[in-house]
């Protein structure tokens, strides 16, 4: 998936009318981070304390935990698209 998104960044930057140097590798790094997170979850899900937590916590809390594991590195995924101004037409709608 990371390599596919790297290809999308490259393809989009090639067809730009501006001279843009895309940032490569960040999408792949983000996907590798998520793969590591899933691997750790897969390895630890049978440990009794983890099993107990999973059964006691409501589903929205578990979902939030998964999202919080990706949030610290989410900019790795978005940065290449911002750098090639992929969201340029949408910027007025984003109050950031």
C-alpha positions as CSV (number, residue, x, y, z in Angstrom):
1,X,0.0,0.0,0.0
2,X,2.8,2.4,0.8
3,X,4.5,1.8,-2.6
4,X,1.2,2.4,-4.3
5,X,0.8,5.7,-2.6
6,X,4.4,6.6,-3.4
7,X,3.5,6.0,-7.1
8,X,0.4,8.2,-6.7
9,X,2.6,11.1,-5.4
10,X,5.0,10.6,-8.2
11,X,2.3,10.5,-10.9
12,X,0.6,13.5,-9.5
13,X,3.8,15.5,-9.2
14,X,4.7,14.6,-12.8
15,X,1.5,16.2,-14.2
16,X,1.8,19.4,-12.2
17,X,2.4,22.6,-14.0
18,X,4.7,23.8,-11.2
19,X,8.2,22.5,-10.5
20,X,7.6,20.3,-7.5
21,X,10.0,18.0,-5.8
22,X,7.9,15.3,-4.0
23,X,8.9,13.8,-0.7
24,X,9.3,10.0,-1.2
25,X,9.4,7.3,1.5
26,X,7.0,8.8,4.0
27,X,3.9,6.9,2.8
28,X,5.8,3.7,2.9
29,X,7.1,4.5,6.4
30,X,3.6,5.2,7.6
31,X,2.3,1.9,6.2
32,X,5.3,0.1,7.9
33,X,4.4,1.8,11.2
34,X,0.9,0.5,10.9
35,X,2.1,-3.0,10.0
36,X,4.3,-3.0,13.2
37,X,1.3,-1.8,15.3
38,X,-0.8,-4.7,13.9
39,X,2.0,-7.2,14.4
40,X,2.4,-6.1,18.1
41,X,-1.4,-6.4,18.5
42,X,-1.4,-9.9,16.9
43,X,1.5,-11.1,19.2
44,X,0.1,-9.7,22.4
45,X,-3.7,-10.4,22.0
46,X,-3.5,-13.8,23.7
47,X,-1.7,-12.4,26.8
48,X,-4.1,-12.7,29.7
49,X,-4.0,-9.0,30.8
50,X,-4.5,-7.9,27.2
51,X,-7.3,-10.3,26.7
52,X,-9.0,-9.0,29.9
53,X,-8.6,-5.4,28.8
54,X,-10.0,-6.2,25.4
55,X,-13.1,-7.9,26.9
56,X,-13.8,-5.1,29.4
57,X,-13.2,-2.0,27.3
58,X,-16.0,-0.8,25.0
59,X,-15.5,-1.0,21.3
60,X,-15.2,2.8,20.8
61,X,-12.4,2.9,23.4
62,X,-10.5,0.1,21.5
63,X,-11.0,2.0,18.3
64,X,-9.6,5.2,19.8
65,X,-6.6,3.2,21.0
66,X,-5.9,2.0,17.5
67,X,-6.3,5.5,16.1
68,X,-4.1,7.0,18.8
69,X,-1.4,4.6,17.7
70,X,-1.4,6.0,14.2
71,X,-1.9,9.7,15.0
72,X,1.7,10.5,16.0
73,X,2.9,9.5,12.6
74,X,-0.1,10.5,10.5
75,X,1.8,13.4,9.0
76,X,4.1,10.9,7.3
77,X,1.2,9.9,5.1
78,X,-0.2,13.4,4.5
79,X,3.0,15.4,4.1
80,X,3.9,14.2,0.5
81,X,0.4,15.2,-0.7
82,X,0.7,18.6,1.0
83,X,4.2,19.1,-0.5
84,X,2.9,18.6,-4.1
85,X,-0.1,20.8,-3.3
86,X,-2.5,18.0,-3.9
87,X,-5.1,19.6,-1.7
88,X,-4.5,23.2,-3.0
89,X,-8.1,23.6,-4.2
90,X,-9.4,22.4,-1.0
91,X,-7.3,24.6,1.3
92,X,-9.9,27.3,1.9
93,X,-12.1,24.7,3.5
94,X,-9.4,23.6,6.0
95,X,-9.1,26.0,8.9
96,X,-5.7,24.8,9.9
